[in-house]
Amino acid sequence: ICHGSNGEGDGRMRKIIKNPPPADLTASRFPVEYLREIIKEGGAGVGRSEQMPPWKSQLNEEELQSVLLYLQSIRK
C-alpha cells in the first residue's frame, strides 16, 4: 500500500505519506545489506523516514531474503 504493486512508490498511502513520499524501489541503488537493515529496523532505525515501519517481527529470515531478491529484480 506504500510502494505500490510494482514498487514505484505509487501505492495508496502516497496520498497520505508526503514528506517524504514512499520511495520508488525500482530506482533504488542501495546495497543489499542496507536494504536488509531498513526493512528490519524501519526508517527511524537507520536514520531515515519514520514513515517506514520496521518489519523484523513480521518477517523470518527466508521471507526477508525473498523480499531482498524481489527488490533486486525490479531495479531498472
HTML snippet that shows the backbone in 3Dmol.js (N, CA, C, O; Angstrom):
<script src="https://3Dmol.org/build/3Dmol-min.js"></script>
<div id="view" style="width:600px;height:400px;position:relative"></div>
<script>
const pdb = `
ATOM      1  N   ILE A   1       0.815  -1.204   0.000  1.00  0.00           N
ATOM      2  CA  ILE A   1       0.000   0.000   0.000  1.00  0.00           C
ATOM      3  C   ILE A   1       0.859   1.269   0.000  1.00  0.00           C
ATOM      4  O   ILE A   1       0.343   2.362  -0.238  1.00  0.00           O
ATOM      5  N   CYS A   2       2.137   1.137   0.260  1.00  0.00           N
ATOM      6  CA  CYS A   2       3.025   2.310   0.253  1.00  0.00           C
ATOM      7  C   CYS A   2       3.806   2.411  -1.059  1.00  0.00           C
ATOM      8  O   CYS A   2       3.702   3.402  -1.781  1.00  0.00           O
ATOM      9  N   HIS A   3       4.574   1.390  -1.348  1.00  0.00           N
ATOM     10  CA  HIS A   3       5.456   1.439  -2.516  1.00  0.00           C
ATOM     11  C   HIS A   3       4.753   1.050  -3.806  1.00  0.00           C
ATOM     12  O   HIS A   3       5.337   1.190  -4.881  1.00  0.00           O
ATOM     13  N   GLY A   4       3.518   0.565  -3.735  1.00  0.00           N
ATOM     14  CA  GLY A   4       2.765   0.214  -4.931  1.00  0.00           C
ATOM     15  C   GLY A   4       3.015  -1.210  -5.389  1.00  0.00           C
ATOM     16  O   GLY A   4       3.966  -1.863  -4.961  1.00  0.00           O
ATOM     17  N   SER A   5       2.153  -1.671  -6.255  1.00  0.00           N
ATOM     18  CA  SER A   5       2.224  -3.074  -6.695  1.00  0.00           C
ATOM     19  C   SER A   5       3.484  -3.386  -7.499  1.00  0.00           C
ATOM     20  O   SER A   5       3.896  -4.543  -7.571  1.00  0.00           O
ATOM     21  N   ASN A   6       4.094  -2.382  -8.097  1.00  0.00           N
ATOM     22  CA  ASN A   6       5.325  -2.595  -8.859  1.00  0.00           C
ATOM     23  C   ASN A   6       6.542  -1.946  -8.212  1.00  0.00           C
ATOM     24  O   ASN A   6       7.615  -1.891  -8.811  1.00  0.00           O
ATOM     25  N   GLY A   7       6.370  -1.447  -6.968  1.00  0.00           N
ATOM     26  CA  GLY A   7       7.492  -0.860  -6.238  1.00  0.00           C
ATOM     27  C   GLY A   7       7.876   0.540  -6.652  1.00  0.00           C
ATOM     28  O   GLY A   7       8.963   1.005  -6.308  1.00  0.00           O
ATOM     29  N   GLU A   8       7.003   1.233  -7.390  1.00  0.00           N
ATOM     30  CA  GLU A   8       7.352   2.546  -7.922  1.00  0.00           C
ATOM     31  C   GLU A   8       6.983   3.707  -7.004  1.00  0.00           C
ATOM     32  O   GLU A   8       7.056   4.865  -7.415  1.00  0.00           O
ATOM     33  N   GLY A   9       6.588   3.411  -5.769  1.00  0.00           N
ATOM     34  CA  GLY A   9       6.268   4.461  -4.811  1.00  0.00           C
ATOM     35  C   GLY A   9       4.898   5.085  -5.011  1.00  0.00           C
ATOM     36  O   GLY A   9       4.623   6.168  -4.495  1.00  0.00           O
ATOM     37  N   ASP A  10       4.043   4.406  -5.757  1.00  0.00           N
ATOM     38  CA  ASP A  10       2.743   4.976  -6.103  1.00  0.00           C
ATOM     39  C   ASP A  10       1.565   4.241  -5.460  1.00  0.00           C
ATOM     40  O   ASP A  10       0.472   4.203  -6.024  1.00  0.00           O
ATOM     41  N   GLY A  11       1.788   3.668  -4.297  1.00  0.00           N
ATOM     42  CA  GLY A  11       0.723   2.961  -3.588  1.00  0.00           C
ATOM     43  C   GLY A  11      -0.305   3.923  -3.011  1.00  0.00           C
ATOM     44  O   GLY A  11      -0.121   5.140  -3.039  1.00  0.00           O
ATOM     45  N   ARG A  12      -1.375   3.370  -2.494  1.00  0.00           N
ATOM     46  CA  ARG A  12      -2.474   4.176  -1.939  1.00  0.00           C
ATOM     47  C   ARG A  12      -2.010   5.134  -0.847  1.00  0.00           C
ATOM     48  O   ARG A  12      -2.555   6.231  -0.725  1.00  0.00           O
ATOM     49  N   MET A  13      -1.027   4.747  -0.061  1.00  0.00           N
ATOM     50  CA  MET A  13      -0.570   5.592   1.044  1.00  0.00           C
ATOM     51  C   MET A  13       0.186   6.832   0.573  1.00  0.00           C
ATOM     52  O   MET A  13       0.439   7.735   1.370  1.00  0.00           O
ATOM     53  N   ARG A  14       0.544   6.891  -0.692  1.00  0.00           N
ATOM     54  CA  ARG A  14       1.250   8.064  -1.218  1.00  0.00           C
ATOM     55  C   ARG A  14       0.410   9.328  -1.027  1.00  0.00           C
ATOM     56  O   ARG A  14       0.954  10.425  -0.899  1.00  0.00           O
ATOM     57  N   LYS A  15      -0.914   9.173  -1.008  1.00  0.00           N
ATOM     58  CA  LYS A  15      -1.802  10.324  -0.804  1.00  0.00           C
ATOM     59  C   LYS A  15      -1.692  10.856   0.625  1.00  0.00           C
ATOM     60  O   LYS A  15      -2.000  12.020   0.883  1.00  0.00           O
ATOM     61  N   ILE A  16      -1.256  10.012   1.543  1.00  0.00           N
ATOM     62  CA  ILE A  16      -1.167  10.390   2.954  1.00  0.00           C
ATOM     63  C   ILE A  16       0.270  10.676   3.366  1.00  0.00           C
ATOM     64  O   ILE A  16       0.548  11.665   4.045  1.00  0.00           O
ATOM     65  N   ILE A  17       1.179   9.800   2.947  1.00  0.00           N
ATOM     66  CA  ILE A  17       2.597   9.947   3.304  1.00  0.00           C
ATOM     67  C   ILE A  17       3.262  10.822   2.250  1.00  0.00           C
ATOM     68  O   ILE A  17       3.497  10.381   1.125  1.00  0.00           O
ATOM     69  N   LYS A  18       3.563  12.066   2.621  1.00  0.00           N
ATOM     70  CA  LYS A  18       4.081  13.017   1.639  1.00  0.00           C
ATOM     71  C   LYS A  18       5.483  13.537   1.929  1.00  0.00           C
ATOM     72  O   LYS A  18       6.165  14.016   1.024  1.00  0.00           O
ATOM     73  N   ASN A  19       5.918  13.447   3.178  1.00  0.00           N
ATOM     74  CA  ASN A  19       7.202  14.053   3.500  1.00  0.00           C
ATOM     75  C   ASN A  19       8.082  13.120   4.319  1.00  0.00           C
ATOM     76  O   ASN A  19       8.030  13.175   5.548  1.00  0.00           O
ATOM     77  N   PRO A  20       8.868  12.287   3.711  1.00  0.00           N
ATOM     78  CA  PRO A  20       8.972  12.062   2.274  1.00  0.00           C
ATOM     79  C   PRO A  20       7.928  11.055   1.802  1.00  0.00           C
ATOM     80  O   PRO A  20       7.394  10.286   2.601  1.00  0.00           O
ATOM     81  N   PRO A  21       7.640  11.063   0.508  1.00  0.00           N
ATOM     82  CA  PRO A  21       6.710  10.063  -0.035  1.00  0.00           C
ATOM     83  C   PRO A  21       7.379   8.687  -0.075  1.00  0.00           C
ATOM     84  O   PRO A  21       8.602   8.595   0.028  1.00  0.00           O
ATOM     85  N   PRO A  22       6.599   7.626  -0.223  1.00  0.00           N
ATOM     86  CA  PRO A  22       7.203   6.288  -0.346  1.00  0.00           C
ATOM     87  C   PRO A  22       8.214   6.255  -1.500  1.00  0.00           C
ATOM     88  O   PRO A  22       7.988   6.836  -2.561  1.00  0.00           O
ATOM     89  N   ALA A  23       9.303   5.581  -1.270  1.00  0.00           N
ATOM     90  CA  ALA A  23      10.382   5.526  -2.266  1.00  0.00           C
ATOM     91  C   ALA A  23       9.994   4.710  -3.492  1.00  0.00           C
ATOM     92  O   ALA A  23       9.223   3.755  -3.406  1.00  0.00           O
ATOM     93  N   ASP A  24      10.545   5.108  -4.634  1.00  0.00           N
ATOM     94  CA  ASP A  24      10.450   4.319  -5.861  1.00  0.00           C
ATOM     95  C   ASP A  24      11.542   3.269  -5.766  1.00  0.00           C
ATOM     96  O   ASP A  24      12.714   3.559  -6.008  1.00  0.00           O
ATOM     97  N   LEU A  25      11.162   2.066  -5.419  1.00  0.00           N
ATOM     98  CA  LEU A  25      12.141   0.999  -5.194  1.00  0.00           C
ATOM     99  C   LEU A  25      12.788   0.505  -6.484  1.00  0.00           C
ATOM    100  O   LEU A  25      13.830  -0.150  -6.443  1.00  0.00           O
ATOM    101  N   THR A  26      12.179   0.813  -7.631  1.00  0.00           N
ATOM    102  CA  THR A  26      12.785   0.406  -8.898  1.00  0.00           C
ATOM    103  C   THR A  26      14.004   1.261  -9.217  1.00  0.00           C
ATOM    104  O   THR A  26      14.862   0.863 -10.006  1.00  0.00           O
ATOM    105  N   ALA A  27      14.077   2.439  -8.601  1.00  0.00           N
ATOM    106  CA  ALA A  27      15.202   3.341  -8.834  1.00  0.00           C
ATOM    107  C   ALA A  27      16.272   3.224  -7.746  1.00  0.00           C
ATOM    108  O   ALA A  27      17.327   3.849  -7.852  1.00  0.00           O
ATOM    109  N   SER A  28      16.017   2.442  -6.720  1.00  0.00           N
ATOM    110  CA  SER A  28      16.939   2.313  -5.599  1.00  0.00           C
ATOM    111  C   SER A  28      18.236   1.630  -6.015  1.00  0.00           C
ATOM    112  O   SER A  28      18.237   0.648  -6.758  1.00  0.00           O
ATOM    113  N   ARG A  29      19.328   2.174  -5.519  1.00  0.00           N
ATOM    114  CA  ARG A  29      20.644   1.565  -5.767  1.00  0.00           C
ATOM    115  C   ARG A  29      21.363   1.273  -4.453  1.00  0.00           C
ATOM    116  O   ARG A  29      22.574   1.059  -4.430  1.00  0.00           O
ATOM    117  N   PHE A  30      20.594   1.267  -3.352  1.00  0.00           N
ATOM    118  CA  PHE A  30      21.198   0.957  -2.067  1.00  0.00           C
ATOM    119  C   PHE A  30      21.731  -0.467  -2.058  1.00  0.00           C
ATOM    120  O   PHE A  30      21.134  -1.351  -2.672  1.00  0.00           O
ATOM    121  N   PRO A  31      22.841  -0.703  -1.376  1.00  0.00           N
ATOM    122  CA  PRO A  31      23.378  -2.063  -1.247  1.00  0.00           C
ATOM    123  C   PRO A  31      22.381  -2.964  -0.505  1.00  0.00           C
ATOM    124  O   PRO A  31      21.580  -2.486   0.299  1.00  0.00           O
ATOM    125  N   VAL A  32      22.441  -4.238  -0.779  1.00  0.00           N
ATOM    126  CA  VAL A  32      21.526  -5.214  -0.193  1.00  0.00           C
ATOM    127  C   VAL A  32      21.571  -5.186   1.332  1.00  0.00           C
ATOM    128  O   VAL A  32      20.526  -5.296   1.972  1.00  0.00           O
ATOM    129  N   GLU A  33      22.724  -5.046   1.916  1.00  0.00           N
ATOM    130  CA  GLU A  33      22.809  -5.031   3.381  1.00  0.00           C
ATOM    131  C   GLU A  33      22.105  -3.820   3.982  1.00  0.00           C
ATOM    132  O   GLU A  33      21.532  -3.904   5.068  1.00  0.00           O
ATOM    133  N   TYR A  34      22.151  -2.697   3.274  1.00  0.00           N
ATOM    134  CA  TYR A  34      21.425  -1.518   3.744  1.00  0.00           C
ATOM    135  C   TYR A  34      19.922  -1.763   3.633  1.00  0.00           C
ATOM    136  O   TYR A  34      19.174  -1.425   4.550  1.00  0.00           O
ATOM    137  N   LEU A  35      19.479  -2.338   2.537  1.00  0.00           N
ATOM    138  CA  LEU A  35      18.063  -2.661   2.376  1.00  0.00           C
ATOM    139  C   LEU A  35      17.605  -3.609   3.480  1.00  0.00           C
ATOM    140  O   LEU A  35      16.516  -3.452   4.033  1.00  0.00           O
ATOM    141  N   ARG A  36      18.435  -4.584   3.794  1.00  0.00           N
ATOM    142  CA  ARG A  36      18.124  -5.534   4.865  1.00  0.00           C
ATOM    143  C   ARG A  36      17.876  -4.781   6.180  1.00  0.00           C
ATOM    144  O   ARG A  36      16.918  -5.077   6.895  1.00  0.00           O
ATOM    145  N   GLU A  37      18.728  -3.821   6.490  1.00  0.00           N
ATOM    146  CA  GLU A  37      18.600  -3.080   7.743  1.00  0.00           C
ATOM    147  C   GLU A  37      17.365  -2.192   7.756  1.00  0.00           C
ATOM    148  O   GLU A  37      16.657  -2.141   8.762  1.00  0.00           O
ATOM    149  N   ILE A  38      17.095  -1.492   6.663  1.00  0.00           N
ATOM    150  CA  ILE A  38      15.943  -0.603   6.659  1.00  0.00           C
ATOM    151  C   ILE A  38      14.635  -1.401   6.714  1.00  0.00           C
ATOM    152  O   ILE A  38      13.660  -0.943   7.310  1.00  0.00           O
ATOM    153  N   ILE A  39      14.607  -2.570   6.108  1.00  0.00           N
ATOM    154  CA  ILE A  39      13.418  -3.424   6.194  1.00  0.00           C
ATOM    155  C   ILE A  39      13.253  -3.935   7.624  1.00  0.00           C
ATOM    156  O   ILE A  39      12.157  -3.885   8.182  1.00  0.00           O
ATOM    157  N   LYS A  40      14.323  -4.418   8.205  1.00  0.00           N
ATOM    158  CA  LYS A  40      14.242  -4.962   9.567  1.00  0.00           C
ATOM    159  C   LYS A  40      13.973  -3.883  10.605  1.00  0.00           C
ATOM    160  O   LYS A  40      13.099  -4.051  11.455  1.00  0.00           O
ATOM    161  N   GLU A  41      14.708  -2.780  10.551  1.00  0.00           N
ATOM    162  CA  GLU A  41      14.679  -1.775  11.606  1.00  0.00           C
ATOM    163  C   GLU A  41      13.744  -0.601  11.334  1.00  0.00           C
ATOM    164  O   GLU A  41      13.466   0.187  12.238  1.00  0.00           O
ATOM    165  N   GLY A  42      13.256  -0.473  10.104  1.00  0.00           N
ATOM    166  CA  GLY A  42      12.418   0.667   9.750  1.00  0.00           C
ATOM    167  C   GLY A  42      13.254   1.887   9.450  1.00  0.00           C
ATOM    168  O   GLY A  42      14.462   1.904   9.685  1.00  0.00           O
ATOM    169  N   GLY A  43      12.601   2.904   8.930  1.00  0.00           N
ATOM    170  CA  GLY A  43      13.323   4.117   8.562  1.00  0.00           C
ATOM    171  C   GLY A  43      14.000   4.794   9.738  1.00  0.00           C
ATOM    172  O   GLY A  43      15.162   5.189   9.646  1.00  0.00           O
ATOM    173  N   ALA A  44      13.281   4.931  10.842  1.00  0.00           N
ATOM    174  CA  ALA A  44      13.855   5.587  12.019  1.00  0.00           C
ATOM    175  C   ALA A  44      15.069   4.826  12.542  1.00  0.00           C
ATOM    176  O   ALA A  44      15.998   5.428  13.080  1.00  0.00           O
ATOM    177  N   GLY A  45      15.062   3.522  12.387  1.00  0.00           N
ATOM    178  CA  GLY A  45      16.158   2.687  12.876  1.00  0.00           C
ATOM    179  C   GLY A  45      17.463   2.877  12.138  1.00  0.00           C
ATOM    180  O   GLY A  45      18.525   2.498  12.632  1.00  0.00           O
ATOM    181  N   VAL A  46      17.386   3.470  10.943  1.00  0.00           N
ATOM    182  CA  VAL A  46      18.608   3.724  10.166  1.00  0.00           C
ATOM    183  C   VAL A  46      18.765   5.205   9.841  1.00  0.00           C
ATOM    184  O   VAL A  46      19.499   5.573   8.923  1.00  0.00           O
ATOM    185  N   GLY A  47      18.068   6.055  10.603  1.00  0.00           N
ATOM    186  CA  GLY A  47      18.213   7.493  10.427  1.00  0.00           C
ATOM    187  C   GLY A  47      17.488   8.067   9.229  1.00  0.00           C
ATOM    188  O   GLY A  47      17.867   9.118   8.712  1.00  0.00           O
ATOM    189  N   ARG A  48      16.441   7.381   8.783  1.00  0.00           N
ATOM    190  CA  ARG A  48      15.665   7.881   7.647  1.00  0.00           C
ATOM    191  C   ARG A  48      14.223   8.120   8.083  1.00  0.00           C
ATOM    192  O   ARG A  48      13.964   8.304   9.272  1.00  0.00           O
ATOM    193  N   SER A  49      13.310   8.119   7.170  1.00  0.00           N
ATOM    194  CA  SER A  49      11.913   8.451   7.449  1.00  0.00           C
ATOM    195  C   SER A  49      11.272   7.541   8.493  1.00  0.00           C
ATOM    196  O   SER A  49      11.385   6.316   8.427  1.00  0.00           O
ATOM    197  N   GLU A  50      10.612   8.152   9.436  1.00  0.00           N
ATOM    198  CA  GLU A  50       9.876   7.392  10.447  1.00  0.00           C
ATOM    199  C   GLU A  50       8.618   6.758   9.862  1.00  0.00           C
ATOM    200  O   GLU A  50       7.978   5.939  10.522  1.00  0.00           O
ATOM    201  N   GLN A  51       8.259   7.120   8.645  1.00  0.00           N
ATOM    202  CA  GLN A  51       7.071   6.554   7.991  1.00  0.00           C
ATOM    203  C   GLN A  51       7.274   5.090   7.603  1.00  0.00           C
ATOM    204  O   GLN A  51       6.309   4.332   7.505  1.00  0.00           O
ATOM    205  N   MET A  52       8.517   4.696   7.385  1.00  0.00           N
ATOM    206  CA  MET A  52       8.824   3.301   7.029  1.00  0.00           C
ATOM    207  C   MET A  52       8.866   2.478   8.307  1.00  0.00           C
ATOM    208  O   MET A  52       9.755   2.673   9.136  1.00  0.00           O
ATOM    209  N   PRO A  53       7.909   1.548   8.483  1.00  0.00           N
ATOM    210  CA  PRO A  53       7.875   0.766   9.715  1.00  0.00           C
ATOM    211  C   PRO A  53       8.922  -0.354   9.722  1.00  0.00           C
ATOM    212  O   PRO A  53       9.370  -0.787   8.660  1.00  0.00           O
ATOM    213  N   PRO A  54       9.308  -0.818  10.899  1.00  0.00           N
ATOM    214  CA  PRO A  54      10.194  -1.986  10.979  1.00  0.00           C
ATOM    215  C   PRO A  54       9.391  -3.266  10.728  1.00  0.00           C
ATOM    216  O   PRO A  54       8.236  -3.380  11.138  1.00  0.00           O
ATOM    217  N   TRP A  55      10.017  -4.213  10.053  1.00  0.00           N
ATOM    218  CA  TRP A  55       9.356  -5.476   9.723  1.00  0.00           C
ATOM    219  C   TRP A  55      10.013  -6.683  10.382  1.00  0.00           C
ATOM    220  O   TRP A  55       9.638  -7.817  10.084  1.00  0.00           O
ATOM    221  N   LYS A  56      10.978  -6.471  11.266  1.00  0.00           N
ATOM    222  CA  LYS A  56      11.733  -7.595  11.828  1.00  0.00           C
ATOM    223  C   LYS A  56      10.864  -8.580  12.598  1.00  0.00           C
ATOM    224  O   LYS A  56      11.188  -9.766  12.651  1.00  0.00           O
ATOM    225  N   SER A  57       9.782  -8.125  13.187  1.00  0.00           N
ATOM    226  CA  SER A  57       8.936  -9.062  13.932  1.00  0.00           C
ATOM    227  C   SER A  57       7.907  -9.755  13.040  1.00  0.00           C
ATOM    228  O   SER A  57       7.247 -10.697  13.479  1.00  0.00           O
ATOM    229  N   GLN A  58       7.762  -9.303  11.795  1.00  0.00           N
ATOM    230  CA  GLN A  58       6.801  -9.926  10.875  1.00  0.00           C
ATOM    231  C   GLN A  58       7.445 -10.857   9.853  1.00  0.00           C
ATOM    232  O   GLN A  58       6.775 -11.741   9.319  1.00  0.00           O
ATOM    233  N   LEU A  59       8.726 -10.674   9.576  1.00  0.00           N
ATOM    234  CA  LEU A  59       9.396 -11.467   8.546  1.00  0.00           C
ATOM    235  C   LEU A  59      10.464 -12.367   9.152  1.00  0.00           C
ATOM    236  O   LEU A  59      11.299 -11.914   9.935  1.00  0.00           O
ATOM    237  N   ASN A  60      10.431 -13.643   8.784  1.00  0.00           N
ATOM    238  CA  ASN A  60      11.542 -14.509   9.181  1.00  0.00           C
ATOM    239  C   ASN A  60      12.668 -14.334   8.164  1.00  0.00           C
ATOM    240  O   ASN A  60      12.500 -13.606   7.185  1.00  0.00           O
ATOM    241  N   GLU A  61      13.781 -14.970   8.371  1.00  0.00           N
ATOM    242  CA  GLU A  61      14.953 -14.781   7.512  1.00  0.00           C
ATOM    243  C   GLU A  61      14.673 -15.173   6.064  1.00  0.00           C
ATOM    244  O   GLU A  61      15.112 -14.486   5.142  1.00  0.00           O
ATOM    245  N   GLU A  62      13.956 -16.260   5.859  1.00  0.00           N
ATOM    246  CA  GLU A  62      13.635 -16.702   4.497  1.00  0.00           C
ATOM    247  C   GLU A  62      12.740 -15.684   3.784  1.00  0.00           C
ATOM    248  O   GLU A  62      12.948 -15.394   2.606  1.00  0.00           O
ATOM    249  N   GLU A  63      11.763 -15.151   4.481  1.00  0.00           N
ATOM    250  CA  GLU A  63      10.880 -14.140   3.900  1.00  0.00           C
ATOM    251  C   GLU A  63      11.646 -12.858   3.600  1.00  0.00           C
ATOM    252  O   GLU A  63      11.447 -12.247   2.550  1.00  0.00           O
ATOM    253  N   LEU A  64      12.509 -12.453   4.505  1.00  0.00           N
ATOM    254  CA  LEU A  64      13.324 -11.271   4.290  1.00  0.00           C
ATOM    255  C   LEU A  64      14.217 -11.448   3.066  1.00  0.00           C
ATOM    256  O   LEU A  64      14.356 -10.531   2.256  1.00  0.00           O
ATOM    257  N   GLN A  65      14.814 -12.616   2.935  1.00  0.00           N
ATOM    258  CA  GLN A  65      15.666 -12.887   1.766  1.00  0.00           C
ATOM    259  C   GLN A  65      14.844 -12.825   0.479  1.00  0.00           C
ATOM    260  O   GLN A  65      15.330 -12.332  -0.539  1.00  0.00           O
ATOM    261  N   SER A  66      13.626 -13.311   0.512  1.00  0.00           N
ATOM    262  CA  SER A  66      12.748 -13.238  -0.665  1.00  0.00           C
ATOM    263  C   SER A  66      12.442 -11.786  -1.030  1.00  0.00           C
ATOM    264  O   SER A  66      12.442 -11.431  -2.209  1.00  0.00           O
ATOM    265  N   VAL A  67      12.183 -10.953  -0.036  1.00  0.00           N
ATOM    266  CA  VAL A  67      11.927  -9.533  -0.292  1.00  0.00           C
ATOM    267  C   VAL A  67      13.156  -8.893  -0.921  1.00  0.00           C
ATOM    268  O   VAL A  67      13.032  -8.130  -1.880  1.00  0.00           O
ATOM    269  N   LEU A  68      14.327  -9.189  -0.401  1.00  0.00           N
ATOM    270  CA  LEU A  68      15.557  -8.617  -0.944  1.00  0.00           C
ATOM    271  C   LEU A  68      15.799  -9.044  -2.389  1.00  0.00           C
ATOM    272  O   LEU A  68      16.207  -8.233  -3.220  1.00  0.00           O
ATOM    273  N   LEU A  69      15.550 -10.304  -2.681  1.00  0.00           N
ATOM    274  CA  LEU A  69      15.699 -10.775  -4.061  1.00  0.00           C
ATOM    275  C   LEU A  69      14.708 -10.093  -4.986  1.00  0.00           C
ATOM    276  O   LEU A  69      15.047  -9.726  -6.111  1.00  0.00           O
ATOM    277  N   TYR A  70      13.488  -9.926  -4.510  1.00  0.00           N
ATOM    278  CA  TYR A  70      12.474  -9.233  -5.297  1.00  0.00           C
ATOM    279  C   TYR A  70      12.895  -7.794  -5.575  1.00  0.00           C
ATOM    280  O   TYR A  70      12.796  -7.321  -6.707  1.00  0.00           O
ATOM    281  N   LEU A  71      13.363  -7.100  -4.542  1.00  0.00           N
ATOM    282  CA  LEU A  71      13.786  -5.712  -4.724  1.00  0.00           C
ATOM    283  C   LEU A  71      14.901  -5.589  -5.751  1.00  0.00           C
ATOM    284  O   LEU A  71      14.916  -4.649  -6.545  1.00  0.00           O
ATOM    285  N   GLN A  72      15.825  -6.528  -5.738  1.00  0.00           N
ATOM    286  CA  GLN A  72      16.898  -6.504  -6.733  1.00  0.00           C
ATOM    287  C   GLN A  72      16.354  -6.781  -8.130  1.00  0.00           C
ATOM    288  O   GLN A  72      16.870  -6.249  -9.113  1.00  0.00           O
ATOM    289  N   SER A  73      15.333  -7.597  -8.223  1.00  0.00           N
ATOM    290  CA  SER A  73      14.795  -7.969  -9.537  1.00  0.00           C
ATOM    291  C   SER A  73      13.997  -6.856 -10.193  1.00  0.00           C
ATOM    292  O   SER A  73      13.846  -6.866 -11.415  1.00  0.00           O
ATOM    293  N   ILE A  74      13.472  -5.883  -9.424  1.00  0.00           N
ATOM    294  CA  ILE A  74      12.656  -4.813 -10.019  1.00  0.00           C
ATOM    295  C   ILE A  74      13.451  -3.559 -10.328  1.00  0.00           C
ATOM    296  O   ILE A  74      12.900  -2.590 -10.849  1.00  0.00           O
ATOM    297  N   ARG A  75      14.731  -3.565 -10.016  1.00  0.00           N
ATOM    298  CA  ARG A  75      15.550  -2.381 -10.321  1.00  0.00           C
ATOM    299  C   ARG A  75      15.609  -2.158 -11.828  1.00  0.00           C
ATOM    300  O   ARG A  75      15.751  -3.093 -12.616  1.00  0.00           O
ATOM    301  N   LYS A  76      15.497  -0.904 -12.191  1.00  0.00           N
ATOM    302  CA  LYS A  76      15.563  -0.549 -13.629  1.00  0.00           C
ATOM    303  C   LYS A  76      16.978  -0.260 -14.037  1.00  0.00           C
ATOM    304  O   LYS A  76      17.233   0.054 -15.200  1.00  0.00           O
TER     305      LYS A  76
END
`;
const viewer = $3Dmol.createViewer("view");
viewer.addModel(pdb, "pdb");
viewer.setStyle({}, {cartoon: {color: "spectrum"}});
viewer.zoomTo();
viewer.render();
</script>
